[in-house]
Amino acid sequence: MAGKKGLKKRVWSDDEKRTICAQTLTPGVSVALVARRYSMNANLIFKWLKDPRFAPKESAPSPEESMPLDGVFLPVEIARVPSLTLPTCFHEFHRVCRARGVLE
């Protein structure tokens, strides 16, 4: 809004900020969606959410906060891939790939 002639900068009361921030807790509602509702930039809402005065009390922990401190290991299986001898020209390469079902 700044820089546009004839438009004044909006001032949000503390209660309005709390109400807007609380709407971000609704499942399926993103910060971007709430920002569009109020014709404002989502970055402003993210800034308010970091401020303890406006952040909803029952907010869920961030993904970083919910991660366990110890490492998480997942099983990995490495599959053996048959070696391919690559043809020297493009047409031969295309023919070989089609024959092996790589290209449709």
N, C-alpha and C positions, 0 to 999 in steps of 0.2 A: 504494500500500500504506500510505502514511503516513496516519494518522488512523483506520484501521480497527482496532477493538478486538480484541486477541488475536493480531494478525498482526505479526510482526517485519519490519523492513526487511532485505531480502536484501543480502548483501555478496558481490560477485563477485571472485574472485581474478584476478590479471593474466593467468594462463594461460587462464582461462575467457573473459575479455574478448577475448583474441587469437583463441581458437577461434570465438567467436560472430561476431566481425568478419570472420574468414576465410570464413565461410559466405556472406557477402554477395557474394563474388566469383563464385559459381557462376552460370552463365548461366541466366536464367529465374527466379532466386530474388531476391525483393525484400527490402528491409530490413524491411518490414512483416511479411512471411511469417516471417522469422527471429525477429522480436520475438514473434509469436504462438506460435512453437514453445516459447519460454522464458517465456511469460506475462509479458512486460515491454513497456514503452513503446518504440516505435521511436525516439523522440527520444533516448533514452539510448544506443542503438546509434550514431546519427548523431554524438553527442557523442564516443563512443569512437573512431569512425572519423577524427575530426579530430585526435585525440591521436596523435602519432608513436609512442608506446610500444605502441599496440594496433592501429594501422592496418596492414593487410596490405602487405607490401613490394611485391608484384607487382600492386598495384591499378592499374586503368586510369585515365588522366587524366580529370578531370571535363570535361563539355561546354564549360565556359568555357575550360579550359586547352587543349583540342584545337582551338579556333577559331583560324584564322590572324589575325595582327595587322592585316593590310591588309583593306580592305573587300571584301565579296562582293556583286557585282551580278548580278541575274538579269534576263533579257529579259522585257519586259512588252509586251503587245499590248492596245491599247485598242480595243474593239469599239464600233462605232456602234450605238446603240439607237434604233429608230424612235420618234419622239415620239408620245405618246398624248394625245389630248384627253380629259380626264376629264369624265365625265358629272356633272351636278349632284346627282342623287339616287342613293341606294343601289341601287335596283332596276335602274336603267339601267346603273349601273356593273357590277353583277353580270352583266347580260345581255351587255354588251360584252366583259367578261373571258371569259365562257364561249364567245362567238363566236370569240375570238382564241386559244382553247386555253389561257388562263392558269389558269382554274379548271376542275377536273374534277368 
